[in-house]
Amino acid sequence: MIPKKKKWKLADFDYPLPEKYIAQYPAKRRDLAKMMVVHRDTGEIEHKIFSNLPEYLRKNDLVILNNTKVFPARLYANKDRTEAKVEVFLLRELENDLWEVMVRPARKVRIGNKLMFTKNVYCDVIDNTISGGRVVRFEYEGEEIYDVIDRVGISPLPPYIKRESEPKDKIRYQTVFASERGAVAAPTAGLHFTEGLINRIHEKGAKTAFTTLHIGLGTFRPVQVEDLNRHQMDSEYFEVNPKTALAINETKKKRRRVIAVGTSTVRSLETVAVSGFQVSPKRGWTDKFIYPPYDFKMVDGIITNFHQPKSTLMMMTSAFANRDLIMKAYRLAKKNDYRFLSYGDAMLII
């Protein structure tokens, strides 16, 4: 076991990741991605397919999924006078039709500019943000703003996918259970689930429930400080509803396991934990940063993907499973041709 007193540094979570391991497209079928099974207690590692997941679940286990829905947040516009092309990446809606965005090239977009998406859809740049973004106000007629975004926007693929977004990405870079619009990045562990697999989980006697955490661009932002205590996570909106909170509390009371699908779900659950066996329903913003050493209060298992070197996501899994075991698992993953990152293969840690 990792000594509690060890102070981990950023460099402890680095490893070589050649581009050939980074998945550029998803598996042909969602649940046919590879699944590495990592046993925390014994250190045993198994190589399976994601459709084997129900074999590792027990009656009355609770599998919790993030039902956030990715919207097509990448838009392209022309400046009204110069017609220079500008990328507008939507980060979050501040109020009706008022959005915080990132623009590229930023030097060409100033307060007072008008950015034209179509003949009848444009936005005015009204302010700068501390992080280097812009605040814009959309102007349009006869539609809801999200209908406009769905019509003119493009699926926001992660920066390490080195290709243009394709029409099928609107389907595959979205979970089959997505319902709450608000994310600019997918909860990628959830991409492996199919409706048929969820039915098989229920047939096994395990249960499912949903939380919401709207994943922002901060999930791709590198940690810049060697001392992890100094890293500040971006805040993201989350919700654990009363029905899910009740299901979690009943599961804990029966001494069954709570299996979190994705690091975003882990953050939601650990944010609302009020004791070792209870959560309270809550909604709001979380900037919780989980890294070793950390005592998990709610989560007994994690389904996740293989993450970028030195990422907060990798630090969380290292806190859950032991950093040395995770490093061993990653070395085995490369040796066995697992695919990494958002469109890559899965890991079940139990």
C-alpha positions in Angstrom: 0.0 0.0 0.0 1.1 3.6 -0.6 2.3 5.2 2.6 -0.1 7.9 3.7 2.7 10.4 4.4 4.1 10.3 0.9 3.7 13.6 -0.9 3.0 12.9 -4.5 4.3 15.3 -7.2 3.1 16.0 -10.7 6.1 14.1 -12.2 4.9 10.9 -10.4 1.9 10.7 -12.8 3.9 11.1 -16.0 4.4 8.2 -18.5 5.2 8.0 -22.2 2.1 8.0 -24.5 3.1 7.8 -28.2 0.3 9.0 -30.5 -0.2 5.5 -31.9 -2.1 4.5 -28.7 -4.5 7.5 -28.8 -7.8 6.4 -30.3 -9.0 8.6 -33.2 -12.2 6.7 -33.7 -14.5 4.7 -31.3 -14.8 0.9 -31.3 -17.1 -0.4 -34.0 -19.6 -1.3 -31.3 -19.8 0.5 -28.0 -19.6 -2.5 -25.7 -17.0 -4.3 -27.7 -14.2 -2.1 -26.5 -11.5 -3.8 -24.4 -11.9 -3.7 -20.6 -9.0 -4.1 -18.2 -10.2 -5.3 -14.8 -7.9 -4.2 -11.9 -8.5 -5.8 -8.5 -7.3 -3.4 -5.8 -7.0 -6.0 -3.0 -4.9 -8.6 -4.8 -3.3 -6.5 -7.6 -4.6 -9.0 -10.2 -5.2 -7.7 -13.6 -7.6 -9.3 -16.2 -8.2 -8.6 -19.9 -11.8 -8.7 -20.9 -14.4 -7.0 -23.3 -16.7 -4.3 -22.0 -19.7 -6.6 -22.6 -18.3 -8.8 -19.8 -19.1 -6.1 -17.2 -22.2 -7.8 -15.7 -20.0 -10.7 -14.7 -18.3 -8.5 -12.1 -21.5 -7.1 -10.6 -23.5 -8.5 -7.7 -27.1 -8.4 -6.8 -28.1 -5.0 -5.4 -24.9 -3.3 -6.5 -25.6 0.2 -7.8 -24.1 1.5 -11.0 -24.2 5.3 -11.3 -23.9 7.0 -14.6 -23.5 10.6 -15.6 -26.4 11.6 -17.8 -25.0 14.9 -19.0 -25.5 15.6 -22.7 -22.8 17.1 -24.9 -24.0 19.9 -27.1 -22.3 21.0 -30.4 -20.3 23.7 -28.8 -17.8 24.5 -31.6 -19.2 27.1 -34.0 -17.6 29.0 -36.9 -18.4 32.6 -37.7 -17.2 35.5 -40.0 -16.5 39.0 -38.6 -19.0 41.4 -40.0 -16.6 43.8 -41.7 -13.5 41.8 -42.6 -15.2 38.4 -43.0 -12.2 36.8 -41.3 -13.1 33.3 -40.1 -13.3 32.8 -36.3 -13.9 29.8 -34.2 -16.3 30.3 -31.3 -16.2 27.6 -28.6 -19.2 27.8 -26.2 -18.2 27.3 -22.6 -21.4 28.1 -20.6 -24.5 30.1 -20.7 -24.4 33.0 -18.2 -28.0 34.0 -18.7 -30.5 34.1 -21.6 -28.5 34.4 -24.8 -25.4 35.6 -22.9 -22.5 33.1 -23.1 -18.9 32.8 -22.0 -16.9 31.5 -25.0 -13.3 30.9 -26.2 -12.4 32.4 -29.5 -9.6 31.6 -32.0 -7.7 33.5 -33.2 -8.3 35.5 -30.0 -6.2 38.5 -31.2 -8.8 39.1 -34.0 -11.8 39.3 -31.8 -12.4 42.5 -29.8 -15.2 44.1 -27.8 -17.7 45.6 -30.3 -17.1 43.0 -33.0 -20.1 41.3 -34.6 -19.7 37.6 -35.4 -22.0 36.2 -38.2 -22.9 32.5 -38.1 -25.6 32.7 -40.7 -27.6 35.5 -42.3 -30.0 35.5 -39.3 -27.8 34.4 -36.5 -24.9 36.4 -35.0 -23.4 37.5 -31.7 -22.0 40.7 -30.3 -18.8 40.6 -28.4 -19.4 42.6 -25.2 -16.6 41.8 -22.8 -13.4 39.9 -22.1 -12.9 37.3 -19.4 -10.0 36.8 -17.0 -9.1 33.5 -18.6 -8.7 35.1 -22.0 -12.2 34.3 -23.4 -15.0 36.5 -24.4 -18.6 37.2 -23.3 -21.0 37.3 -26.3 -24.7 38.0 -26.7 -26.5 36.0 -29.4 -29.1 37.6 -31.7 -31.5 35.5 -33.8 -35.1 35.2 -34.7 -37.8 32.5 -34.4 -35.8 29.7 -32.7 -34.6 28.7 -29.2 -30.9 29.2 -28.7 -30.2 25.5 -28.4 -32.0 24.9 -31.6 -29.7 27.5 -33.2 -26.6 25.8 -31.7 -27.7 22.3 -32.8 -28.2 23.7 -36.3 -24.9 25.6 -36.7 -22.6 23.8 -34.2 -20.1 21.0 -34.5 -19.4 18.2 -32.1 -16.5 19.4 -29.9 -13.9 16.5 -30.1 -11.0 16.6 -27.7 -7.8 18.3 -28.8 -5.8 15.0 -29.0 -8.2 13.6 -31.7 -6.3 14.9 -34.7 -9.1 15.0 -37.3 -12.2 17.0 -38.1 -15.5 16.2 -36.5 -17.7 13.9 -38.6 -21.5 13.6 -38.6 -21.3 10.2 -36.8 -19.4 11.9 -33.9 -22.7 13.6 -32.9 -23.9 10.1 -32.1 -20.8 8.3 -30.9 -19.4 11.2 -28.8 -22.6 11.0 -26.7 -23.8 8.3 -24.3 -27.0 6.4 -25.0 -28.5 7.7 -21.8 -27.6 11.4 -22.2 -30.5 13.6 -21.2 -29.3 16.8 -19.4 -27.7 19.2 -21.9 -24.7 21.2 -20.7 -21.4 19.4 -21.3 -18.7 20.4 -23.8 -16.9 17.1 -23.3 -18.4 13.6 -23.0 -18.3 11.4 -19.9 -16.2 9.0 -21.8 -16.5 5.9 -19.6 -20.2 6.0 -20.3 -19.7 5.8 -24.0 -19.2 2.0 -23.7 -22.7 1.3 -22.5 -25.6 0.2 -24.8 -29.2 -0.2 -23.9 -28.8 -3.9 -24.1 -25.9 -4.0 -21.7 -27.9 -1.9 -19.2 -30.7 -4.4 -19.5 -28.2 -7.2 -18.7 -27.0 -5.3 -15.7 -30.6 -5.2 -14.4 -31.1 -8.9 -15.2 -28.0 -9.6 -13.0 -29.9 -8.0 -10.1 -27.7 -4.8 -10.0 -29.3 -1.4 -10.3 -28.6 1.8 -12.1 -29.0 5.5 -11.2 -28.0 8.8 -12.6 -26.1 11.9 -11.5 -25.3 14.9 -13.6 -22.0 16.7 -14.0 -21.5 19.0 -17.0 -18.0 18.5 -18.1 -16.1 21.6 -19.2 -12.9 22.2 -21.1 -11.0 22.1 -17.8 -11.0 18.3 -18.1 -8.3 18.7 -20.8 -6.3 21.5 -19.1 -2.9 20.3 -18.0 -1.8 20.7 -14.4 0.9 23.4 -14.4 2.3 23.1 -10.8 4.5 20.3 -9.4 3.0 20.7 -5.9 -0.5 19.2 -6.4 -1.8 21.1 -3.4 -1.5 24.3 -5.4 -3.6 23.1 -8.4 -7.1 24.7 -8.7 -9.8 22.7 -10.5 -12.3 24.4 -12.8 -15.8 24.5 -11.3 -18.4 22.4 -13.0 -22.1 22.2 -12.4 -23.4 19.0 -10.8 -26.6 17.5 -9.5 -27.4 14.4 -7.3 -31.2 14.2 -7.3 -33.2 12.9 -4.3 -34.0 9.6 -6.1 -30.3 8.8 -6.7 -29.4 9.9 -3.2 -32.0 7.5 -1.8 -30.7 4.7 -4.0 -27.1 5.3 -2.8 -28.1 5.3 0.9 -30.1 2.1 0.5 -27.2 0.4 -1.2 -24.8 1.4 1.5 -27.3 0.3 4.2 -27.4 -3.2 2.5 -23.6 -3.2 2.4 -23.6 -3.4 -1.4 -21.2 -1.6 -3.7 -21.6 1.7 -5.4 -19.8 1.6 -8.8 -19.2 5.0 -10.4 -19.1 5.2 -14.2 -16.5 7.9 -14.9 -14.4 10.3 -12.9 -17.1 13.0 -13.3 -19.5 10.7 -11.4 -16.9 10.1 -8.7 -16.5 13.9 -8.2 -20.3 14.3 -7.9 -20.6 11.5 -5.3 -17.6 12.5 -3.2 -18.8 16.1 -3.2 -22.1 15.3 -1.7 -20.9 12.6 0.8 -21.9 13.7 4.3 -20.7 10.6 6.1 -19.2 7.2 5.3 -22.7 5.8 4.5 -24.9 8.6 3.4 -25.2 11.3 0.7 -27.6 14.2 0.6 -29.3 15.4 -2.6 -27.6 18.5 -3.8 -27.0 20.7 -6.9 -24.4 23.4 -7.4 -20.8 23.8 -8.5 -17.9 21.6 -7.5 -14.1 22.1 -7.9 -13.2 19.0 -5.9 -9.7 17.7 -6.8 -9.1 14.1 -5.8 -5.5 12.9 -5.7 -3.4 10.6 -3.4 -3.8 10.2 -0.6 -7.6 10.4 -0.4 -10.1 8.4 1.6 -13.1 7.6 -0.6 -16.4 7.9 1.2 -18.9 6.7 -1.3 -17.3 4.9 -4.2 -16.5 1.2 -4.1 -15.6 0.7 -7.8 -14.8 2.9 -10.8 -15.3 2.4 -14.5 -13.0 4.7 -16.4 -10.9 5.0 -19.5 -7.1 5.3 -19.9 -6.1 8.9 -19.2 -3.5 11.4 -20.3 -0.2 11.6 -18.5 -0.1 14.0 -15.5 -3.9 14.5 -15.7 -6.2 15.1 -12.8 -8.2 12.1 -14.0 -5.2 9.8 -13.7 -4.5 11.2 -10.3 -8.0 10.3 -9.1 -7.7 6.7 -10.3 -4.3 6.5 -8.6 -5.9 7.7 -5.4 -8.4 4.9 -5.7 -6.3 1.9 -6.8 -2.7 2.7 -5.7 -0.5 4.7 -8.0 2.0 1.9 -8.6 -0.8 -0.5 -9.5 -2.2 2.0 -12.0 1.2 2.5 -13.5 1.6 -1.2 -13.9 -1.9 -1.4 -15.5 -1.0 1.4 -18.0 2.2 -0.4 -19.0 0.2 -3.6 -19.6 -2.3 -1.6 -21.6 0.3 -0.5 -24.0 1.8 -3.9 -24.2 -1.6 -5.4 -25.0 -2.6 -2.7 -27.6 -5.3 -1.0 -25.6 -6.6 2.3 -27.0 -6.2 5.4 -24.8 -8.2 8.5 -24.0 -11.8 9.5 -24.9 -12.5 7.1 -27.8 -10.3 4.4 -26.2 -10.8 1.3 -24.1 -12.1 0.9 -20.5 -10.8 0.0 -17.1 -12.9 -1.5 -14.3 -11.3 -0.9 -10.8 -12.8 -3.0 -8.1 
